[in-house]
Amino acid sequence: MSEDKDNERVRLISEEKYKYGFTTDVHTDVIERGLTEDTVRLISSKKNEPEWMLEFRLKAYRHWLTMPMPDWAHLDIPEIDFQSISYYADPTAGQTKEGPKSLEEIDPQVMKTFDKLGIPLEERLALSGGVAVDAVMDSVSVKTTFKKTLAEKGIIFCSIGEAVQNHPELVREYLGSVVNYRDNFYAALNSAVFSDGSFVYIPKGVRCPMELSTYFRINAKGTGQFERTLIVADDDSYVSYLEGCTAPMRDENQLHAAIVEIVVLDRAEVKYSTVQNWYPGDENGKGGVYNFVTKRGHLRGVNSKLSWTQVETGSAITWKYPSCILSGDGSQGEFYSVALTNNYQQADTGTKMIHLGKNTKSTIISKGISAGHSQNSYRGLVRVSEKADGARNYSQCDSLLLGDKCGAHTFPYMDIHNDTAVVEHEATTSKISEDQLFYCNQRGIPVEEAIGLIVNGYAKEVLNKLPMEFAVEAQRLLSVSLENTVG
Amino acid sequence: MQTEKIYTDLFVQNRQMVDDGSCQVLNSQRQQALEALEQYGLPVHQEEYLHTDVSQWFQPDWGLNIQRHKIQADSVRIQHGTLPEGVVVETLEKASAQNPALVEKYYNRLADMKRPGIAAINAMFCQDGVFIYVPKNTVVEQPVQLVSLLQSPVSMMVNRRILVVLEQGASLSLVMTDHSGAQNPMLATQVTEVFVGAGATLRLYEMEETGVQNLRAAETFVLQQADSNVQMGCFTLTNGKTRNSTFVTLAEPGANLQLDGAVVTDRNQHVDNFTSVDHKAGNCTSSELYKYVLDDESTGNFYGKVLVRPDSQHTASAQTNRNICVSKKARMWTQPQLEIYADDVKCSHGATVGQLDEQALFYMRQRGIPYVEARMLLMQAFLNEVTDRVQVELLRERLHLLVEKRLRGELNQCQNCGACK
């Protein structure tokens, strides 16, 4: 058999596993590689930003220059050459500056891409009651659906670029108020070069009638994606927000450094769910996305609530700690996570719960699953400050090891400065119970399927927190990612 | 590296004097120690030392007794009973004069100087220490007690060194107590190296009751061979600032480790227990229990690392850290760490920070027990879980008494034990 045919077969098989690995051939305007002050200015001018926005970026850029790359995580991160990345790629180039008015104006190739990913950009195709989507490809938001329906309720749902133009007062007030550009290395980088992500504002007393969702797609080669999302939930409001992401299969490592900021005011509730499925690299650890994300919610209001749910199956390296600053009295933070690593993937993920207000509560449920040669770490901080009387935390981190070449690690930090706090942490690490496997086998379920079943059961506590549409997808993802872990 | 420089310079200038006051075995390690200290330095204020800035402790101009004015504590006095044949309890100096090969084989082999720590500075300056050796299949029935007494009219830095070797099948209970008669601040570094041979059993308890003005940085290194059993207990009561680092390596299959600690603090005391258990071989077990009661403005830190290396299958490891803050200003940090690279293992850790059980308090008050007394009882019960594990009966009773006194705040006064006389 010729080598070509062999390669073809290998390609087909590996693509089966990661079915979002295709690329779209679309005319994309990619700026030159490298990062200087001019790059920052260029991005800002491309987005036609006001002066204050440029200032914000430049301040962040200058600060970034002074920072070293962090190395405290339990990750083996190869040296990243930040000058070899292009920081802006626009697949909508050549269209009108104001962006597409109707679907006809969107490049049919882009439309097709999102169709293939199962993200309907046509509103009539969405399920009844459906999901409003902001579709982001590379650095630009392609289309935001259901804008009109949402606007009737006073909800703002658009790309952050649009928000800077149309709602500068809101953006100025909240952007960077939760994640300061000085926060960490990748936050500084993102603040300097960020491109589209979503902006959500839910007015007082409004319960968002549909799920809001952003779908991130990396397409162009040699680029990094630096999206920024900002969600503001005003008093007594509610919103459920979903985030999904995929990228093509490539040998090179692509960088994704995002910031998500959430502000929750009095009695408001935000549910933020992520299914992270960036390309994880092949079975030899080649390629894959580096996912360095700063996600944080500030629960400013009394009795406010923020719930993070994440299913992490993709990315070559994940460095992600969705956190809650619980400063409103009686506020509640939740973190539910399933992180699955296979082959040579590495994940260091967890959360921070900073209790500042009185009677604040937080719950952490983290389920790690490692297979192949992967390393999976949970890292979390629970801090109870002097004034946070009556704070309560419960953390549970379980790790499951499939195979003897992988690693599972737990690094919880507790910092308790209050005598009325009750903080509990539990962690266990074990392998799949032989009894359970045997039970399944006995009833005719093959080993691989049985493992999928057991893992799904193990992760159920978290998967149950996901909205319906996502839960199905996540379950399927867990099974697919586990293929070939046995034997 | 400013602080290190003071000490390396001091050493280089007075090297002859240090060597003269010591013996060949100890002197032979000094050059290595000097180089290690120059390269790795004292612990900086980072990750493993995040809540205890040990390098700062070394900043004051401590006096060092390198000329070795002979003091009584230099010689080992066996006070009661006799030891089985072949058992050595001697100063390092005398032991190495009698049997240099034996001491040399073990001295400074376990202490890891190639990291920021106090092992290097200790090896550089220490001029003597205690050597305990139990030969093959020898059982020492009576517990051996080591009394360290800090007594000096001036502030001083003291470098203590302890070397314990248990040959195959040997058994020993060792009680190390740490006292102070000094009114002025003292800095004590202590490095303990423990070799536990195949099938040997060691019970090692450390009890500290010094004074709030004292600083203590201790590092204990334990190497366990096949089927050995080690139980360690560390009780910290009145020392000002304490850092205990314990490194245990389970090098061969079948080794079992139990590592416990209890801490009672008040005022501005600070106690940091760092433990690192390295499961290098399979079929080993480790269990850890650390409990803290923190009052006033005192602070506590617990860092517990468990590493299960690849192929260390059938490891069972459990770690528990429970803490009670009894005042508003007390502060506790806890960092359990599990690093696991083998799949057929059962590992868990749990950590809690909470308060006394309101219902239990209420129950007792209902029955006429005053609030203060009821609280005391609960705290004592909380710590008893650790003290009850001590297998030397006399020590266990003494600890119960000391813990109670400590909780009542009565321990900072002279007990008239006569040890300092």
HADDOCK unambig.tbl for C-alpha pairs under 7 A between the chains (distance, minus, plus):
assign (segid A and resid 401 and name CA) (segid B and resid 343 and name CA) 5.21 0.50 0.50
assign (segid A and resid 402 and name CA) (segid B and resid 343 and name CA) 6.57 0.50 0.50
assign (segid A and resid 403 and name CA) (segid B and resid 343 and name CA) 5.95 0.50 0.50
assign (segid A and resid 404 and name CA) (segid B and resid 342 and name CA) 5.11 0.50 0.50
assign (segid A and resid 404 and name CA) (segid B and resid 343 and name CA) 4.94 0.50 0.50
assign (segid A and resid 405 and name CA) (segid B and resid 341 and name CA) 6.76 0.50 0.50
assign (segid A and resid 405 and name CA) (segid B and resid 342 and name CA) 6.91 0.50 0.50
assign (segid A and resid 406 and name CA) (segid B and resid 341 and name CA) 5.79 0.50 0.50
assign (segid A and resid 407 and name CA) (segid B and resid 340 and name CA) 5.25 0.50 0.50
assign (segid A and resid 407 and name CA) (segid B and resid 341 and name CA) 4.14 0.50 0.50
assign (segid A and resid 407 and name CA) (segid B and resid 342 and name CA) 6.81 0.50 0.50
assign (segid A and resid 408 and name CA) (segid B and resid 339 and name CA) 6.26 0.50 0.50
assign (segid A and resid 408 and name CA) (segid B and resid 340 and name CA) 5.13 0.50 0.50
assign (segid A and resid 408 and name CA) (segid B and resid 341 and name CA) 6.54 0.50 0.50
assign (segid A and resid 409 and name CA) (segid B and resid 338 and name CA) 5.07 0.50 0.50
assign (segid A and resid 409 and name CA) (segid B and resid 339 and name CA) 4.34 0.50 0.50
assign (segid A and resid 409 and name CA) (segid B and resid 340 and name CA) 5.72 0.50 0.50
assign (segid A and resid 410 and name CA) (segid B and resid 337 and name CA) 5.48 0.50 0.50
assign (segid A and resid 410 and name CA) (segid B and resid 338 and name CA) 4.89 0.50 0.50
assign (segid A and resid 410 and name CA) (segid B and resid 339 and name CA) 6.60 0.50 0.50
assign (segid A and resid 411 and name CA) (segid B and resid 335 and name CA) 6.81 0.50 0.50
assign (segid A and resid 411 and name CA) (segid B and resid 336 and name CA) 6.27 0.50 0.50
assign (segid A and resid 411 and name CA) (segid B and resid 337 and name CA) 4.65 0.50 0.50
assign (segid A and resid 411 and name CA) (segid B and resid 338 and name CA) 6.56 0.50 0.50
assign (segid A and resid 412 and name CA) (segid B and resid 335 and name CA) 5.70 0.50 0.50
assign (segid A and resid 412 and name CA) (segid B and resid 336 and name CA) 6.09 0.50 0.50
assign (segid A and resid 412 and name CA) (segid B and resid 337 and name CA) 6.76 0.50 0.50
assign (segid A and resid 413 and name CA) (segid B and resid 334 and name CA) 5.80 0.50 0.50
assign (segid A and resid 413 and name CA) (segid B and resid 335 and name CA) 4.57 0.50 0.50
assign (segid A and resid 414 and name CA) (segid B and resid 333 and name CA) 5.23 0.50 0.50
assign (segid A and resid 414 and name CA) (segid B and resid 334 and name CA) 4.90 0.50 0.50
assign (segid A and resid 414 and name CA) (segid B and resid 335 and name CA) 6.25 0.50 0.50
assign (segid A and resid 415 and name CA) (segid B and resid 332 and name CA) 5.78 0.50 0.50
assign (segid A and resid 415 and name CA) (segid B and resid 333 and name CA) 4.24 0.50 0.50
assign (segid A and resid 415 and name CA) (segid B and resid 334 and name CA) 6.51 0.50 0.50
assign (segid A and resid 416 and name CA) (segid B and resid 331 and name CA) 5.58 0.50 0.50
assign (segid A and resid 416 and name CA) (segid B and resid 332 and name CA) 5.03 0.50 0.50
assign (segid A and resid 416 and name CA) (segid B and resid 333 and name CA) 6.08 0.50 0.50
assign (segid A and resid 417 and name CA) (segid B and resid 329 and name CA) 6.63 0.50 0.50
assign (segid A and resid 417 and name CA) (segid B and resid 330 and name CA) 6.22 0.50 0.50
assign (segid A and resid 417 and name CA) (segid B and resid 331 and name CA) 4.34 0.50 0.50
assign (segid A and resid 417 and name CA) (segid B and resid 332 and name CA) 6.39 0.50 0.50
assign (segid A and resid 418 and name CA) (segid B and resid 328 and name CA) 5.36 0.50 0.50
assign (segid A and resid 418 and name CA) (segid B and resid 329 and name CA) 6.65 0.50 0.50
assign (segid A and resid 418 and name CA) (segid B and resid 330 and name CA) 6.95 0.50 0.50
assign (segid A and resid 418 and name CA) (segid B and resid 331 and name CA) 6.82 0.50 0.50
assign (segid A and resid 419 and name CA) (segid B and resid 325 and name CA) 4.91 0.50 0.50
assign (segid A and resid 419 and name CA) (segid B and resid 326 and name CA) 5.81 0.50 0.50
assign (segid A and resid 419 and name CA) (segid B and resid 327 and name CA) 5.59 0.50 0.50
assign (segid A and resid 419 and name CA) (segid B and resid 328 and name CA) 4.98 0.50 0.50
assign (segid A and resid 419 and name CA) (segid B and resid 355 and name CA) 6.67 0.50 0.50
assign (segid A and resid 420 and name CA) (segid B and resid 354 and name CA) 6.98 0.50 0.50
assign (segid A and resid 420 and name CA) (segid B and resid 355 and name CA) 6.61 0.50 0.50
assign (segid A and resid 421 and name CA) (segid B and resid 354 and name CA) 5.81 0.50 0.50
assign (segid A and resid 422 and name CA) (segid B and resid 353 and name CA) 5.73 0.50 0.50
assign (segid A and resid 422 and name CA) (segid B and resid 354 and name CA) 4.44 0.50 0.50
assign (segid A and resid 423 and name CA) (segid B and resid 352 and name CA) 5.29 0.50 0.50
assign (segid A and resid 423 and name CA) (segid B and resid 353 and name CA) 5.07 0.50 0.50
assign (segid A and resid 423 and name CA) (segid B and resid 354 and name CA) 6.29 0.50 0.50
assign (segid A and resid 424 and name CA) (segid B and resid 351 and name CA) 5.86 0.50 0.50
assign (segid A and resid 424 and name CA) (segid B and resid 352 and name CA) 4.35 0.50 0.50
assign (segid A and resid 424 and name CA) (segid B and resid 353 and name CA) 6.64 0.50 0.50
assign (segid A and resid 425 and name CA) (segid B and resid 350 and name CA) 5.28 0.50 0.50
assign (segid A and resid 425 and name CA) (segid B and resid 351 and name CA) 4.97 0.50 0.50
assign (segid A and resid 425 and name CA) (segid B and resid 352 and name CA) 6.06 0.50 0.50
assign (segid A and resid 426 and name CA) (segid B and resid 349 and name CA) 5.79 0.50 0.50
assign (segid A and resid 426 and name CA) (segid B and resid 350 and name CA) 4.27 0.50 0.50
assign (segid A and resid 426 and name CA) (segid B and resid 351 and name CA) 6.53 0.50 0.50
assign (segid A and resid 427 and name CA) (segid B and resid 348 and name CA) 5.25 0.50 0.50
assign (segid A and resid 427 and name CA) (segid B and resid 349 and name CA) 5.20 0.50 0.50
assign (segid A and resid 427 and name CA) (segid B and resid 350 and name CA) 6.21 0.50 0.50
assign (segid A and resid 428 and name CA) (segid B and resid 347 and name CA) 5.55 0.50 0.50
assign (segid A and resid 428 and name CA) (segid B and resid 348 and name CA) 4.11 0.50 0.50
assign (segid A and resid 428 and name CA) (segid B and resid 349 and name CA) 6.55 0.50 0.50
assign (segid A and resid 429 and name CA) (segid B and resid 346 and name CA) 5.90 0.50 0.50
assign (segid A and resid 429 and name CA) (segid B and resid 347 and name CA) 5.08 0.50 0.50
assign (segid A and resid 429 and name CA) (segid B and resid 348 and name CA) 6.18 0.50 0.50
assign (segid A and resid 430 and name CA) (segid B and resid 343 and name CA) 6.77 0.50 0.50
assign (segid A and resid 430 and name CA) (segid B and resid 344 and name CA) 6.75 0.50 0.50
assign (segid A and resid 430 and name CA) (segid B and resid 345 and name CA) 5.60 0.50 0.50
assign (segid A and resid 430 and name CA) (segid B and resid 346 and name CA) 5.05 0.50 0.50
assign (segid A and resid 430 and name CA) (segid B and resid 347 and name CA) 6.67 0.50 0.50
assign (segid A and resid 431 and name CA) (segid B and resid 343 and name CA) 5.72 0.50 0.50
assign (segid A and resid 431 and name CA) (segid B and resid 344 and name CA) 5.88 0.50 0.50
assign (segid A and resid 431 and name CA) (segid B and resid 345 and name CA) 6.97 0.50 0.50
